[in-house]
Amino acid sequence: MSELQVTPNPQPPFCLFSGYFSVLSGKVEALSTMRFFQNTKCTLKCLLWVPAALCALYFTCSSMNIFIGFQPMEKCTLEHGKLPTLDNSVDVSLDFWSRTDVQTCTTWKAPIIWEGMFDPKIYDQNHKKEGSSVALTVFAVGRYLDEYLETFLNSSEHHFMVGLPVSYYVFTDMPEKVPHIDLGPQRTLKVIKVQRHSRWQDISMMRMKVISDVIESDIRHHSTHVFCFDVDQVFTGRFGSEALGDSVALLHAYYYHLPKSYYTYDRNPKSKAYMETGDFYYHAAVFGGSWKSVKSLAEACYQNIMEDKQNNVEALWHDESHLNKYLWLHKPSRVLSPEYCWDTQIGYRSDIQVTRLLWAPKQYDKLRTP
């Protein structure tokens, strides 16, 4: 009897395919996992770029500026019936609760001046009675003189501290080109020649020394207050005695609705202007106060600028960075809202009910070339 040979049954076709699909399924799962992590990594990268992208859009897109304007400001924590830190006696008349849409006082109880908070007549009467007088300093060097100075001065005659004695101090490298301005009663103009630096950054920073020197030699003898302005601006509305105080700072129009993390303080620890945080971001296009306070600010900023120069360091935004550092360490007694220096390129903002000073069109390529 022949031996029965048993041959193993071959694997059914579906078993072979089952194994194949099992391997394939594993590969697909691995690929899916890799894609998931790649997508997650990409998403995280995108999220990290969101703040920078928003900041870039803020300065380039009017619709984004309008969106930022809806972000609420902090509110004044001053209780009803409580007095703020009085810059002068007339400040008792300020209505801090007339503008619930904005911040009307600082954490150190200094007023932030907005339209609707004050009575112009009361302020003007009080400052006339007290004998307040104002020195206005402005630098018009190089092409800035031809482009901006005449418009700046003429508009100032119509809107700046009308009714009070005002002394203009125009600093320029070309005194012979300063235009004739028809000045009102109790208003004078003095032209002072200054050196023209090759870099506009140096012109900007060195003004602090010039301001300090002229306050010491001249202004302090006949003016109670000083206001320092950039020339590329135009007065369009009342910029009056409600702005006078011992130390006056201005909220930057592009930052007052932004979180503090977006403020462009100088982040270089090697600079004397270095700041990790602050209260607000202030604009160096307008600052002022009593002559003593402005002199102290200008001297301190100049000293810090020179110390940076010795260390081959230059602050991010030059004198503005140093001004922000000084005003963080020495709190201003009065803060002006962005009404007092507005840029129409920002677009509509419901909280800007009036504009008192506007940025003139900037032509940096034309004006800052040697």
C-alpha atoms as one frame of an Amber mdcrd trajectory, in Angstrom:
protein
   0.000   0.000   0.000   1.474   3.204  -1.099   2.196   5.808   1.533  -0.265
   8.587   1.466   1.444  11.928   0.850  -0.241  14.895   2.346   0.572  18.211
   0.783  -0.070  21.315   2.781  -3.010  23.345   1.658  -1.869  26.565   0.013
  -2.867  29.825   1.723  -6.106  31.078   0.316  -5.671  34.196  -1.837  -7.542
  36.390   0.623  -5.023  35.520   3.375  -2.150  36.684   1.213  -3.922  39.922
   0.464  -4.795  40.297   4.133  -1.136  40.241   5.055  -0.288  42.659   2.312
  -2.991  45.075   3.391  -1.868  44.775   6.998   1.641  45.928   6.033   0.213
  48.622   3.782  -2.099  49.779   6.537   0.837  50.103   8.892   2.727  52.235
   6.402  -0.300  54.439   5.799  -0.729  54.872   9.554   2.935  55.829   9.901
   2.631  58.300   7.051  -0.511  59.760   8.614   1.278  60.159  11.925   4.207
  61.891  10.230   1.845  64.201   8.362   0.013  64.980  11.616   3.238  66.026
  13.328   4.341  68.000  10.263   0.995  69.786  10.145   1.149  70.441  13.896
   4.676  71.844  13.549   3.557  74.037  10.670   0.542  75.240  12.658   2.709
  76.136  15.654   5.093  78.055  13.412   2.164  79.956  11.948   0.847  80.739
  15.421   4.240  82.085  16.440   4.177  84.414  13.461   0.696  85.727  14.231
   1.819  88.545  16.599   4.453  89.747  14.147   2.002  89.539  11.260  -0.622
  91.459  13.203   1.906  94.151  14.061   2.948  94.428  10.393  -0.674  94.607
   9.290  -1.346  97.248  11.926   1.081  99.632  10.321   0.144  98.855   6.716
  -3.554  98.059   6.615  -6.213 100.630   7.454  -8.830  97.929   8.041  -6.574
  96.313  10.646  -6.100  99.726  12.271  -9.866 100.039  12.550 -10.053  96.532
  14.054  -7.373  97.426  16.625  -9.423 100.480  17.537 -12.150  98.204  18.893
  -9.748  96.731  21.448 -10.735  98.317  24.792  -8.332 100.502  26.734  -7.819
 100.108  30.438 -10.113 102.320  32.493  -9.432 104.970  35.093  -9.616 103.435
  38.562 -10.180 106.779  40.292 -13.249 106.572  42.499 -16.000 109.177  42.262
 -15.311 111.994  44.659 -11.599 111.209  44.828  -9.147 113.813  43.546  -6.415
 112.989  41.028  -2.817 114.032  41.417  -3.323 117.758  40.857  -0.976 119.286
  38.296  -2.549 122.667  39.000  -5.568 123.922  40.918  -7.877 123.996  37.914
  -7.589 120.219  37.501 -10.312 119.813  40.131 -12.722 120.714  37.313 -11.735
 117.707  35.169 -14.559 115.230  34.551 -12.912 111.794  34.527 -16.216 109.985
  33.965 -17.369 111.949  30.914 -15.427 109.588  28.644 -16.228 106.007  29.594
 -14.832 104.771  26.263 -11.208 105.628  27.080  -8.683 105.669  29.899  -8.846
 109.071  31.574  -6.235 108.640  34.298  -3.048 106.683  34.890  -2.371 104.181
  37.642  -0.518 106.952  39.500  -3.655 109.160  39.189  -2.344 111.620  36.624
  -4.984 112.847  34.164  -5.056 111.706  30.528  -6.592 114.613  28.641  -9.395
 113.863  26.165 -12.044 115.998  24.518 -15.054 116.351  26.808 -13.118 116.171
  30.072 -12.360 119.871  30.495 -13.861 123.336  30.096 -11.498 125.401  27.882
 -12.699 128.731  29.288 -11.971 127.713  32.888  -8.456 126.576  31.965  -7.650
 129.676  29.944  -8.926 132.024  32.667  -6.931 130.192  35.326  -3.649 130.194
  33.399  -4.010 133.854  32.435  -4.609 134.687  36.096  -1.534 132.673  37.123
   0.624 134.339  34.453   1.465 131.173  32.513   3.683 131.637  29.453   4.958
 129.072  26.995   8.133 128.546  24.991   7.749 126.400  21.880  10.886 124.745
  20.475  11.073 123.283  16.986  13.956 122.055  14.818  13.908 122.741  11.061
  17.178 121.454   9.667  18.049 120.814   6.029  15.124 120.177   3.708  12.695
 120.060   6.641  12.764 123.863   6.783  11.429 124.369   3.243   8.984 121.493
   3.464   7.294 122.068   6.821   8.291 125.103   8.887   6.021 127.799   7.434
   2.904 125.622   7.643   3.800 124.527  11.169   4.258 128.091  12.458   1.207
 129.550  10.705  -1.038 126.781  12.022   0.429 127.255  15.498  -0.567 130.913
  15.439  -4.186 129.851  14.985  -4.356 126.997  17.488  -1.451 126.762  19.970
  -1.991 128.356  23.410  -4.088 131.159  21.944  -4.434 133.991  24.458  -1.205
 133.176  26.336   2.276 134.629  25.764   4.185 132.296  23.422   7.860 132.453
  22.440   8.930 130.424  19.409  12.465 129.048  19.282  13.330 127.857  15.782
  16.574 125.881  15.537  17.960 125.636  12.030  21.176 125.424  10.037  19.854
 128.076   7.607  18.521 131.082   9.589  18.290 133.204   6.453  15.618 130.879
   5.024  13.207 131.049   7.957   9.951 132.477   6.526   8.301 135.632   7.813
   5.343 134.861  10.054   2.693 137.394  11.096   2.693 136.945  14.854  -0.185
 137.798  17.151   0.019 139.911  20.346   2.369 138.591  23.051   4.021 136.186
  20.600   7.667 136.358  19.584  10.003 134.304  17.413  13.707 133.712  17.878
  15.896 131.904  15.337  18.960 130.038  16.612  21.558 128.534  14.324  22.557
 124.933  14.978  24.960 122.517  13.358  23.608 120.169  10.711  24.636 116.571
  11.293  25.154 114.157   8.421  22.690 111.621   9.878  19.114 112.529  10.753
  19.384 110.233  13.786  22.098 112.499  15.215  19.966 115.592  14.591  17.137
 113.915  16.474  19.281 112.871  19.423  21.384 116.032  19.741  18.303 118.234
  20.071  18.145 117.229  23.735  21.371 119.075  24.496  20.282 122.138  22.516
  16.947 122.272  24.336  18.648 121.955  27.724  21.134 124.711  26.870  18.539
 127.212  25.624  16.323 126.622  28.666  19.267 127.437  30.920  20.444 130.479
  28.968  17.136 132.022  27.937  13.773 130.318  28.389  13.804 129.954  32.170
  14.024 133.723  32.587  10.648 134.488  30.998   8.589 131.319  30.330   6.858
 129.114  32.879   6.396 126.168  30.495   8.104 124.587  27.497   6.700 122.460
  24.688   8.962 120.674  22.213   7.619 119.700  18.781   8.706 117.943  15.616
   8.317 120.295  12.651   6.531 117.851  10.300   3.137 118.449  11.905   0.181
 120.783  11.429  -2.095 122.248  14.107  -5.750 121.723  13.204  -7.596 122.397
  16.453  -7.247 123.839  19.916  -3.973 122.885  21.599  -4.556 124.952  24.688
  -3.799 125.545  28.341  -5.449 122.262  29.356  -2.210 120.652  28.106   0.002
 122.581  30.528   1.458 120.728  33.478   4.668 120.028  35.334   5.663 117.038
  33.156   3.653 116.333  30.020   3.850 113.228  27.831   1.885 112.154  24.753
   0.317 108.760  24.003   1.620 107.517  20.641  -1.264 107.288  18.163  -0.137
 103.908  16.833   0.219 102.171  20.201  -2.461 103.360  22.619  -4.805 100.464
  21.803  -2.107  97.792  21.564  -1.035  95.394  24.340   2.216  96.347  26.057
   3.976  93.387  24.478   3.831  95.272  21.173   5.445  98.466  22.474   8.752
  99.066  20.709  10.868  99.848  23.741  14.605  99.373  23.370  15.280  95.730
  24.258  19.070  95.923  24.111  20.473  95.523  27.662  23.607  97.368  26.550
  21.649 100.583  25.957  20.769 103.100  28.657  17.314 103.173  27.049  16.750
  99.467  27.747  13.288  98.618  29.078  11.609  95.301  29.809   8.225  96.919
  30.342   6.637 100.302  30.881   3.391 102.184  31.451   2.581 103.519  27.982
   4.438 104.123  24.742   5.082 107.861  24.478   5.674 109.827  21.278   8.708
 112.120  21.195   7.059 114.352  18.567   5.459 116.272  21.464   6.602 116.611
  25.059   6.629 119.448  27.554   6.114 120.715  31.058   7.557 123.315  33.368
  10.937 124.592  32.255  12.585 122.800  35.184  11.068 119.433  34.300  11.824
 119.706  30.584  15.400 120.722  31.347  15.825 117.700  33.629  14.391 115.368
  30.984  16.558 116.787  28.197  19.733 116.643  30.302  19.118 113.039  31.366
  18.323 111.890  27.824  21.417 113.629  26.453  23.672 112.083  29.081  22.321
 108.611  28.341  22.669 109.140  24.593  26.309 110.124  25.035  26.991 107.147
  27.286  25.511 104.867  24.624  27.710 106.497  21.993  30.824 105.818  24.088
  29.786 102.170  24.191  29.034 102.069  20.437  25.336 101.587  21.116  22.396
 103.391  19.517  18.899 103.076  20.962  16.239 101.578  18.712  14.213 104.771
  18.276  16.988 107.181  19.265  15.814 110.045  21.517  12.292 108.587  21.690
  13.634 105.405  23.297  15.505 107.465  25.887  12.443 109.648  26.487  10.308
 106.551  27.164  12.875 105.259  29.637  13.016 108.603  31.451   9.211 108.900
  31.657   8.963 105.375  33.003  11.371 106.207  35.828   9.939 109.718  36.330
   6.184 109.491  35.827   4.618 112.401  33.926   2.111 114.468  35.871  -0.056
 114.833  32.771  -0.615 112.684  29.694  -2.106 113.909  26.437  -4.372 111.651
  24.397  -3.573 110.939  20.722  -5.922 113.827  19.809  -2.850 115.969  20.406
  -0.823 114.253  17.656  -2.877 112.140  15.255  -2.113 110.398  11.976  -5.039
 110.268   9.543  -3.474 107.184   7.923  -4.705 105.204  10.925  -8.263 105.684
   9.737 -11.451 106.141  11.712 -11.417 105.830  15.497 -14.575 106.507  17.461
 -12.571 107.684  20.488 -10.818 110.448  18.501 -13.563 113.081  18.609 -11.272
 115.966  17.613  -7.808 116.250  16.104  -5.612 119.036  17.419  -2.308 118.285
  15.709  -1.854 116.103  12.631   1.144 114.339  11.190   2.153 115.982   7.924
   2.844 113.625   4.991   6.212 111.965   5.546   8.736 112.098   2.729  11.705
 110.397   4.321  13.373 109.327   1.066  13.380 112.919  -0.119  14.135 114.720
   3.121  16.601 112.430   4.891  19.034 111.899   2.032  22.332 113.790   2.389
